[in-house]
Amino acid sequence: MKAGAVLTGFPFRSSTIDPDVEITGLSIDSRKCGKGELFFARKGYKVDGEQFVSDAIEAGSAGIVAERDFPGIPTALADDVREALAYCALNFYKHPDRALDLIGVTGTNGKTTTAWFIQHVLQSTKCCGLLSTVENFDGKNRTHAVLTTPEAHDIGDNLARMRGNGCDRCVMEVSAHSVTLKRIFGLNFKVGVFTNLSQDHLDFYGDMETYFKAKKKFFDNLGPDACAVINIDDPAGERLLDNIRCRIISVSPAGRSADVRVMGTRSGDAGVIVLLNAEGKGREVDLPLPGLHNAANLASCVGVLLALRMDPFSSLSLLASMPPIPGRMEAIPSRDGVRYFVDFAHTPDGLEKVLGSPDIHEGGSVFCVFGCGGDRDRGKRPLMMRAVCDNADVVIATSDNPRTEDQKQIFRDMEAGEAGNRKVLYIEDRREAIRAAVDEAKAGDVVIVAGKGHETYQLIGKERFPFSDADEINQALKEAGRVGQ
């Protein structure tokens, strides 16, 4: 595509890039910049892309987009390079969002499960793509995800492939970071979903109000023809209602007056059975996931079906056969009578919902192995410990991506949340912590290893080491002579 077509429509201050030069791609990383690509010199929070302009040009870049001029280098000047990238990506990929019904799911917890519920049901009627924390689906191929919400040009690439593969819809997790960092700038969403808001990412946002405003901005930008599906049981959801200018579908996991209500839950053979009421009609839905908190995610899924003006109950039976979601109350088979789960819960609210679900406590003791990330919000560490102490019988604290922070300091922060005279074991090596839980658990007990979920690595120092909670549970079972199925 010619540069003139890529740059058209955006309010650049000026441009010295030849409008007839062929642009072969868009890049934000000079190390990966190819011949003929347009390099966007973003000012990052840790690294300034302007430092690498010469590297990009040397690699064959056809020009750069920056916020200041670079004499002798073809440059398009923008007030906001992130906005320019998002806009140019839509131009470069010929606005694939216009060919797809985009459904964005945002909230602190429940984004992935809700997105998977929605995508699984919609896929039964029309081809539906997926951009999620765990994996992406373009209508033909599934690939591991790198970010909850990809960079703007990667979103454009993914949506273009979905369009080419015959998708009519796409379900996308929308992180607060993706709103703040303009990754979704300019996208035309048909439906926006709000699950909940609780403490997370305060290392980035500083306080809960700023974090809330990032979520709110997503809904502020929904067009008048869109629809917002809002969990009104969450105080932040109620606040969102005041300014939304499009149609609203209200959701109440607590059974309050709303378009979609959860009227009751009970344990099923493999998960939870939810009694739903949607627009006055009731139906029981069998979910393959344990944890009564998943009823809220199901209610949001039903809200999306209503938003798309579909019969909310005609396809929900498909959820009973939905494949497991990696790292979301993912069951690890065993033959020792212990139920093992891997879950991504890494916030106080997430841990409380997972560990506090009554169906988890129907047998013996509940073990929880968990940690707190390094170089991240220190304020939530004691709150996470309190949530685990209040809801688990055996608490094992360990490492969870300590990064460059001293693990002993992380443990000290966590100690402040110990409660209820609960004995807490502190085992720095995550592998040994998991083995300790497997060794101590007995038939009828439940072991939940929380925090990493689908992740297959540990970040220690500045290095990434292979690590999978699911694999470690299986290995510990094998070493103990209690192999899984």
N, C-alpha and C positions, 0 to 999 in steps of 0.2 A: 504494500500500500504506500502511496506517495505521502511524503511528510505533510503536504498541505491538507490532505484528507484526515490525517491523524490529529493534526493540531487545530482543525477547524472547530469553531463554536465556543472555544474556551477563551476567556478574557486575558490573553497574554499581554504584557506591557509592550513587548516588541519581540521580534524574532529575526535572526540572521541565518536561519536554517533554510536551505534551498527547498522551496515547496515541491519541486519535481524530483527530489532525491528519494530513492526507494527505501522505505523503512521495513526491515525484516523482523523486528521484534522490539519488545520493551524490556528494559533492565533497570534494576536498582542495585546490582552488585557488579562492580567493575571486574571482579575475578571471573564472572560468568558472562560478561558482556561479549556478544558476538559481532561479527562484521555487519554493518548496516543497521545495528540496533540503536534505538534512542535511549540514552542514559538519563535517568532522573536522579539528580543530586539532592537527595533529601537530607535535611538536618535532623539526625536521629537524636535519641536521648542519651546515647553513649558514644556514637560515632557520627561524624559529620561527613555526609556523602560528597560534599564539595572538595574534600581532601583527595578524592580519587578520580577527579575529572580527567586528569592527564592519563591515568591508567586506562580509563575507558576509551579515550581517543586513540591511545596506542593500540588497544585491542581491536580497533576498527569501527568504533561507534560513529554513526552518521551525524550525530549532534547531541546536545545535552539540553535538559530542562533544569533551570536553576533559579534561585532568587536574586542572584547578582550576576553581573556580566563577566565573561571570560574572554578578553581580547584575543582575536585570532582563532577562536573556536566557535563553530556554529552553535548559537545558543538561543533558546526561547526563554524569555524572562517571565516568571510567574510570581504572584504574591504568595501562593501556597502550592508548593510542589506536590504535596500529597493529593490535593484536589485535582491538580493537573494530571497526575498519573491515573487517577480513577476515571477522569473524563476521557483522556486519550485512550485508555484501555477499552472503553466502550466504543469509541470510534474505530479503533484498530480491529476489534472483533465484531464490528458491524452490529452493535447493540443487540446482543443475544437476549438480554433481559426483556426485550419487547416481544420475543417469541415464546417466552415462558411465564407461567404464573409463579412468581417468587413468593415463598412462604418463609418468613424469618422468625426464628425462635430465640428469644433472649430471656435472661434471668440468671441469678447466681447459681442455682441448682436445677437439675432436671432438664436442661437443654437437650442433651444427647438422647436420653430415653424418649422424650417427647418427640424429637425430630425423627427418631427411628420408628416410633409408632405411626406417625403421620405418613412417612415415606412408604412404609410397608403396606398400609391400607390403600394409599393413592396408587401405588404401583399395580394394584389389582385391576384398576380401571383404565389407567393410561400410564405410559412410561414416565417415571418420576425420578429425577436426579437427586443427589444428596451431597451436601457439604457439611461434614460434622467433625467433631473433635477426634473421633476414632478413625473414620475412613470416608472416602469420597466415592461416589458412584456416578458415572457419566452416561448411564443408560446401557452400557455394554460391559465396562470394566470397573472393578473395585480396586482402589489404591489406598495405601496408608496415608493418613492426614499428617501434616506437619504442624499446622496451626488450627485452632478452633475455627477461625474465619481466615481464609487465605488473604494474601496481599491482593491489592486491587487488580493488578494485571493477571494474577493467577486465577482470580475469580472470573475475569473475562474469558480466559482460556478454557476454564472448566465449563462455563455456561455455553460457550460456542460449541464445545464437543457434545454437550447434552443436546443442543439444538440439532446438530448434525446427526446424532444417533436417534433422533425421533422423540425426544422427551418433550412433553407439554408442560411439565411442572418441575420445580426444584425446591426442596426443603433445605434451608440453610441455617445453621447455628450462627447467631449474631452476638459476638462478645462485646462487652463494653469497650474493650480496647479497639475493636474494629470500627466502632462509631467514632471514638476520639481520634483515632489515627487515620480517619477518612477512607478506610478500605472499602466501605460500602457506599461511598459518596456517589450520588447520581443514579443509584439503582432504583428501579421501579418495583416496589413490593406490593403484591396484591393482598397479603395477609401478614400481620405482625402479631406475635404471640408473646405474652409476658407470663412467666412462671412464678417468680418470687424474687425477693431481694433480701440478702443477709450479708454479714460482714465478710468481705474478701477484697483482695487487690488494693488495700489501703496503702501499701507501699508505693503504689502508682498514683492513686487518687487523693490520698491524704485524709479524707473524711467521707462519711457515708452520704452526705448531701451531694458532694461532687460526683461520687459514684452513681447515685440515683439520677443525677442530671444527665449523665452519659447514656443511661438506659432510656431516659425520657426523650432524649433527642431523636432516638430511633423512631419513636411514635409521633413526635412532632413533625417528622418528615414524611409520614405516610400521606399519600394523596387522598383527596375527598372520595375517590371511587374505591379505596381500599377498605379493609376491615381489620379491626383490632380485637384480638381474643385476650381477655384480661382476667387474671385470677383476682377476684375482688376480696378474697379472704386475707390477702396480704396488704398491709397498710400502704405500701408503695403502689400496689395496684389501684387502690382507691384514689390515691393522689393522681395517678395517670388519667383517670376518667375525666378530670376537670378540663383538660386541654385538648383531648383527642377530637379531631375535626371530621373523622370518618365514622362509618358504621361500627358498632361495638357489639361483641358477643361476650357476655359476662359468664364467668366460670366460678363455681363455689365448691371446692373439695369438702367443705364442712356442711354442705346441705342448705345453705342460706338461699334466699330467693334470688335466682339467677337463671340465665338461659340454659346452662348446663349445671346439674347438681349431682354430687355424690351422696346417695341416700344411705349407703351402708357398705361395709366390706367384711369379708370373712376369708379364712384360709381355704385354699383349694389344694388339689393333689400335688400340683407342681408350682403353685404360686399363690395368687390372690384372686378372689372373685369379687367384682365390684358391681353394686347395684346403682345404675345411672338413671337420671331423669333428664331428658333433653326435650325442651319445648313441650312439656306436659306428658311425654311418653316415657315409660320405664322399661329397662332391660338389664339383665345380668350379663356381664362380660367376664370371660375367663382369661386372666393374664398369666403368662408363663413365668413371670418374675415375682419372687417373694418381696415382702415389704409393702405395708399398706400405704406408704407414701406414694407408691406408683399409681394409686387411684387419681391423684392430682394430675399426673402426666397424661393419664388416659382421658380425663375430663378436658384437658387442653386440646388433645387430639380430636375429640368430638366437636369442640368449639370450632376447629378449623374446617371440619366437614360441613358444619352449618354455615360458616363464612363462605365456603365455596358453593353453597346452596345444594348440597348433596344430602341424601338420606343418611342420617348419622349412624343408623344401626344395620344397614344392609351389608356392610363389609367388616364389621368389628369382630365377627367370629374368626376372621383370618388371624387375629392377634394370638389366638391360642396356639397356633403352629409357627409363630414367628421365631426365627433363629435367635440364639442368645446374643445379647449385645456385649461385645468384649469389654470386660472391666466394669459392668454395671450389674451388681449383684450376680456376677457370673459364678455359677456353681462349678466346683471342682469335684468330680466323681471320686468316691472312695468306698472301701468295703469295711471300714472300721466302725460304722455307725455314727460317725461325726459328720455334720454338715459343714462344708468349707465353702466360703464365698470370697471373691475378690471384688472390691468396689472402689470407685474413684472418689468417694466422699473425702473431702479435704478442707471442709469449713465446719465451724461449730454447728450450724444448722443442718448441714448434710449428714454429719456424724450422728446428731441427735435423731434425725428421721430414720436413718438406716438401723441404728442400734436400738431405738425406742419402739420399733414396730412390734406389736404384740405377737405376731406369728413367729418372730425370731426367738421369743422367750417361751415357746410352748414345750420345750424339752428340758435339758439340763442347763449347765452354765454357758454363758456367752463370753467368748474370748474376743478381744480386739487388739490387733497389732496395728499401730499407726505411728506416724511421725509428722513433723512440721517442716516445711520447706525453708531452706536457708536463703539469706539475702531477700527475704520477703516480709510481709506484714508481721511484726513481732507481737502486735496487740492481740491477734487471734489465737496465739499459742496457748495461753492459760484457758481461754474459752473452749478450745478444742479438747484440752485435757478434762475440763469440767464436764463437757458433754459425754465423753467416754466414761468417766468415773460414775456419772449418774445413770448410765444405761448398760454398762458391761460388768460382768462379774470378775473377770480377769483382765487386767490392763497391762499391755506390754508396749512401752514406748521405744521407738527406734528411729533410724534415720530415714529421710525421704527427700532426696535431692538437696543435700546440705550446701551444695555449691561451694562458695569460698568462705562460708561462715563456720566458726568452730562449733562442732556438734555439742560440746559440753555447754556452750552458751545457749544453744537451742533447748537443751534439756532443762537448764535453769529457768528459762522462760516458761516452759511447760509445767514445771514443778509447782509454780504459783497457783495452778488450777486444780491441784489434787483436792479431792473432796470425799466425804462420806467414809473416812477411814479405809478407803479402798487401797489395797496394796498395789503398788505400781512397780513393775520391773523395767529397768532402763538397760536396754541392750543395743549398743551402737551399731553393730553389724546387723543389717536387716536380714540377711540370710540366717544368721543364728537366732534372731528374734522369731522368725517364722518357724524354725525347727523347734524352738522352745514351746511354742503354742501347740504344734503337732504332737510333740512328745507328751505334753501334759493333758491334752484333751481326751475325754473318754466318750464312749457310746452315749448318744443323746445330747451331747454338747454341740455348740455352734462356734465356729472359728471364722471371724471376718477380718481379712487383711485389707486395710483401707488406705486410701491416699493415692496410690499409683494407678490402680485400675488397669487400663489397657496399655499403659506405658511399658516399654521394653528396655529401660535404661535407668541408671542412677547417675546423677550429676554430682560428682565429688571433685572439689577444687574447680578447675576449668576443663576437666575431662569428662567424657561420657562413657560409662561402662555398661556393657550388656547386663540387663537384669529384668526378670519377669516374675512378679508375685505368683502367678499361676504355675509357672515352671518350678519355682522354688517349693511350693506346696507339694507338687507331684514328686519332686526329688526327695523331700523330707519324708513323705509317705513311703517311698521306695526304700529309703535307708532304714526306716523303722519297720519294714516288713509289712506295711499296711497299704499296699499299692492300690491305686484307683482302678476304675473299670477299664 
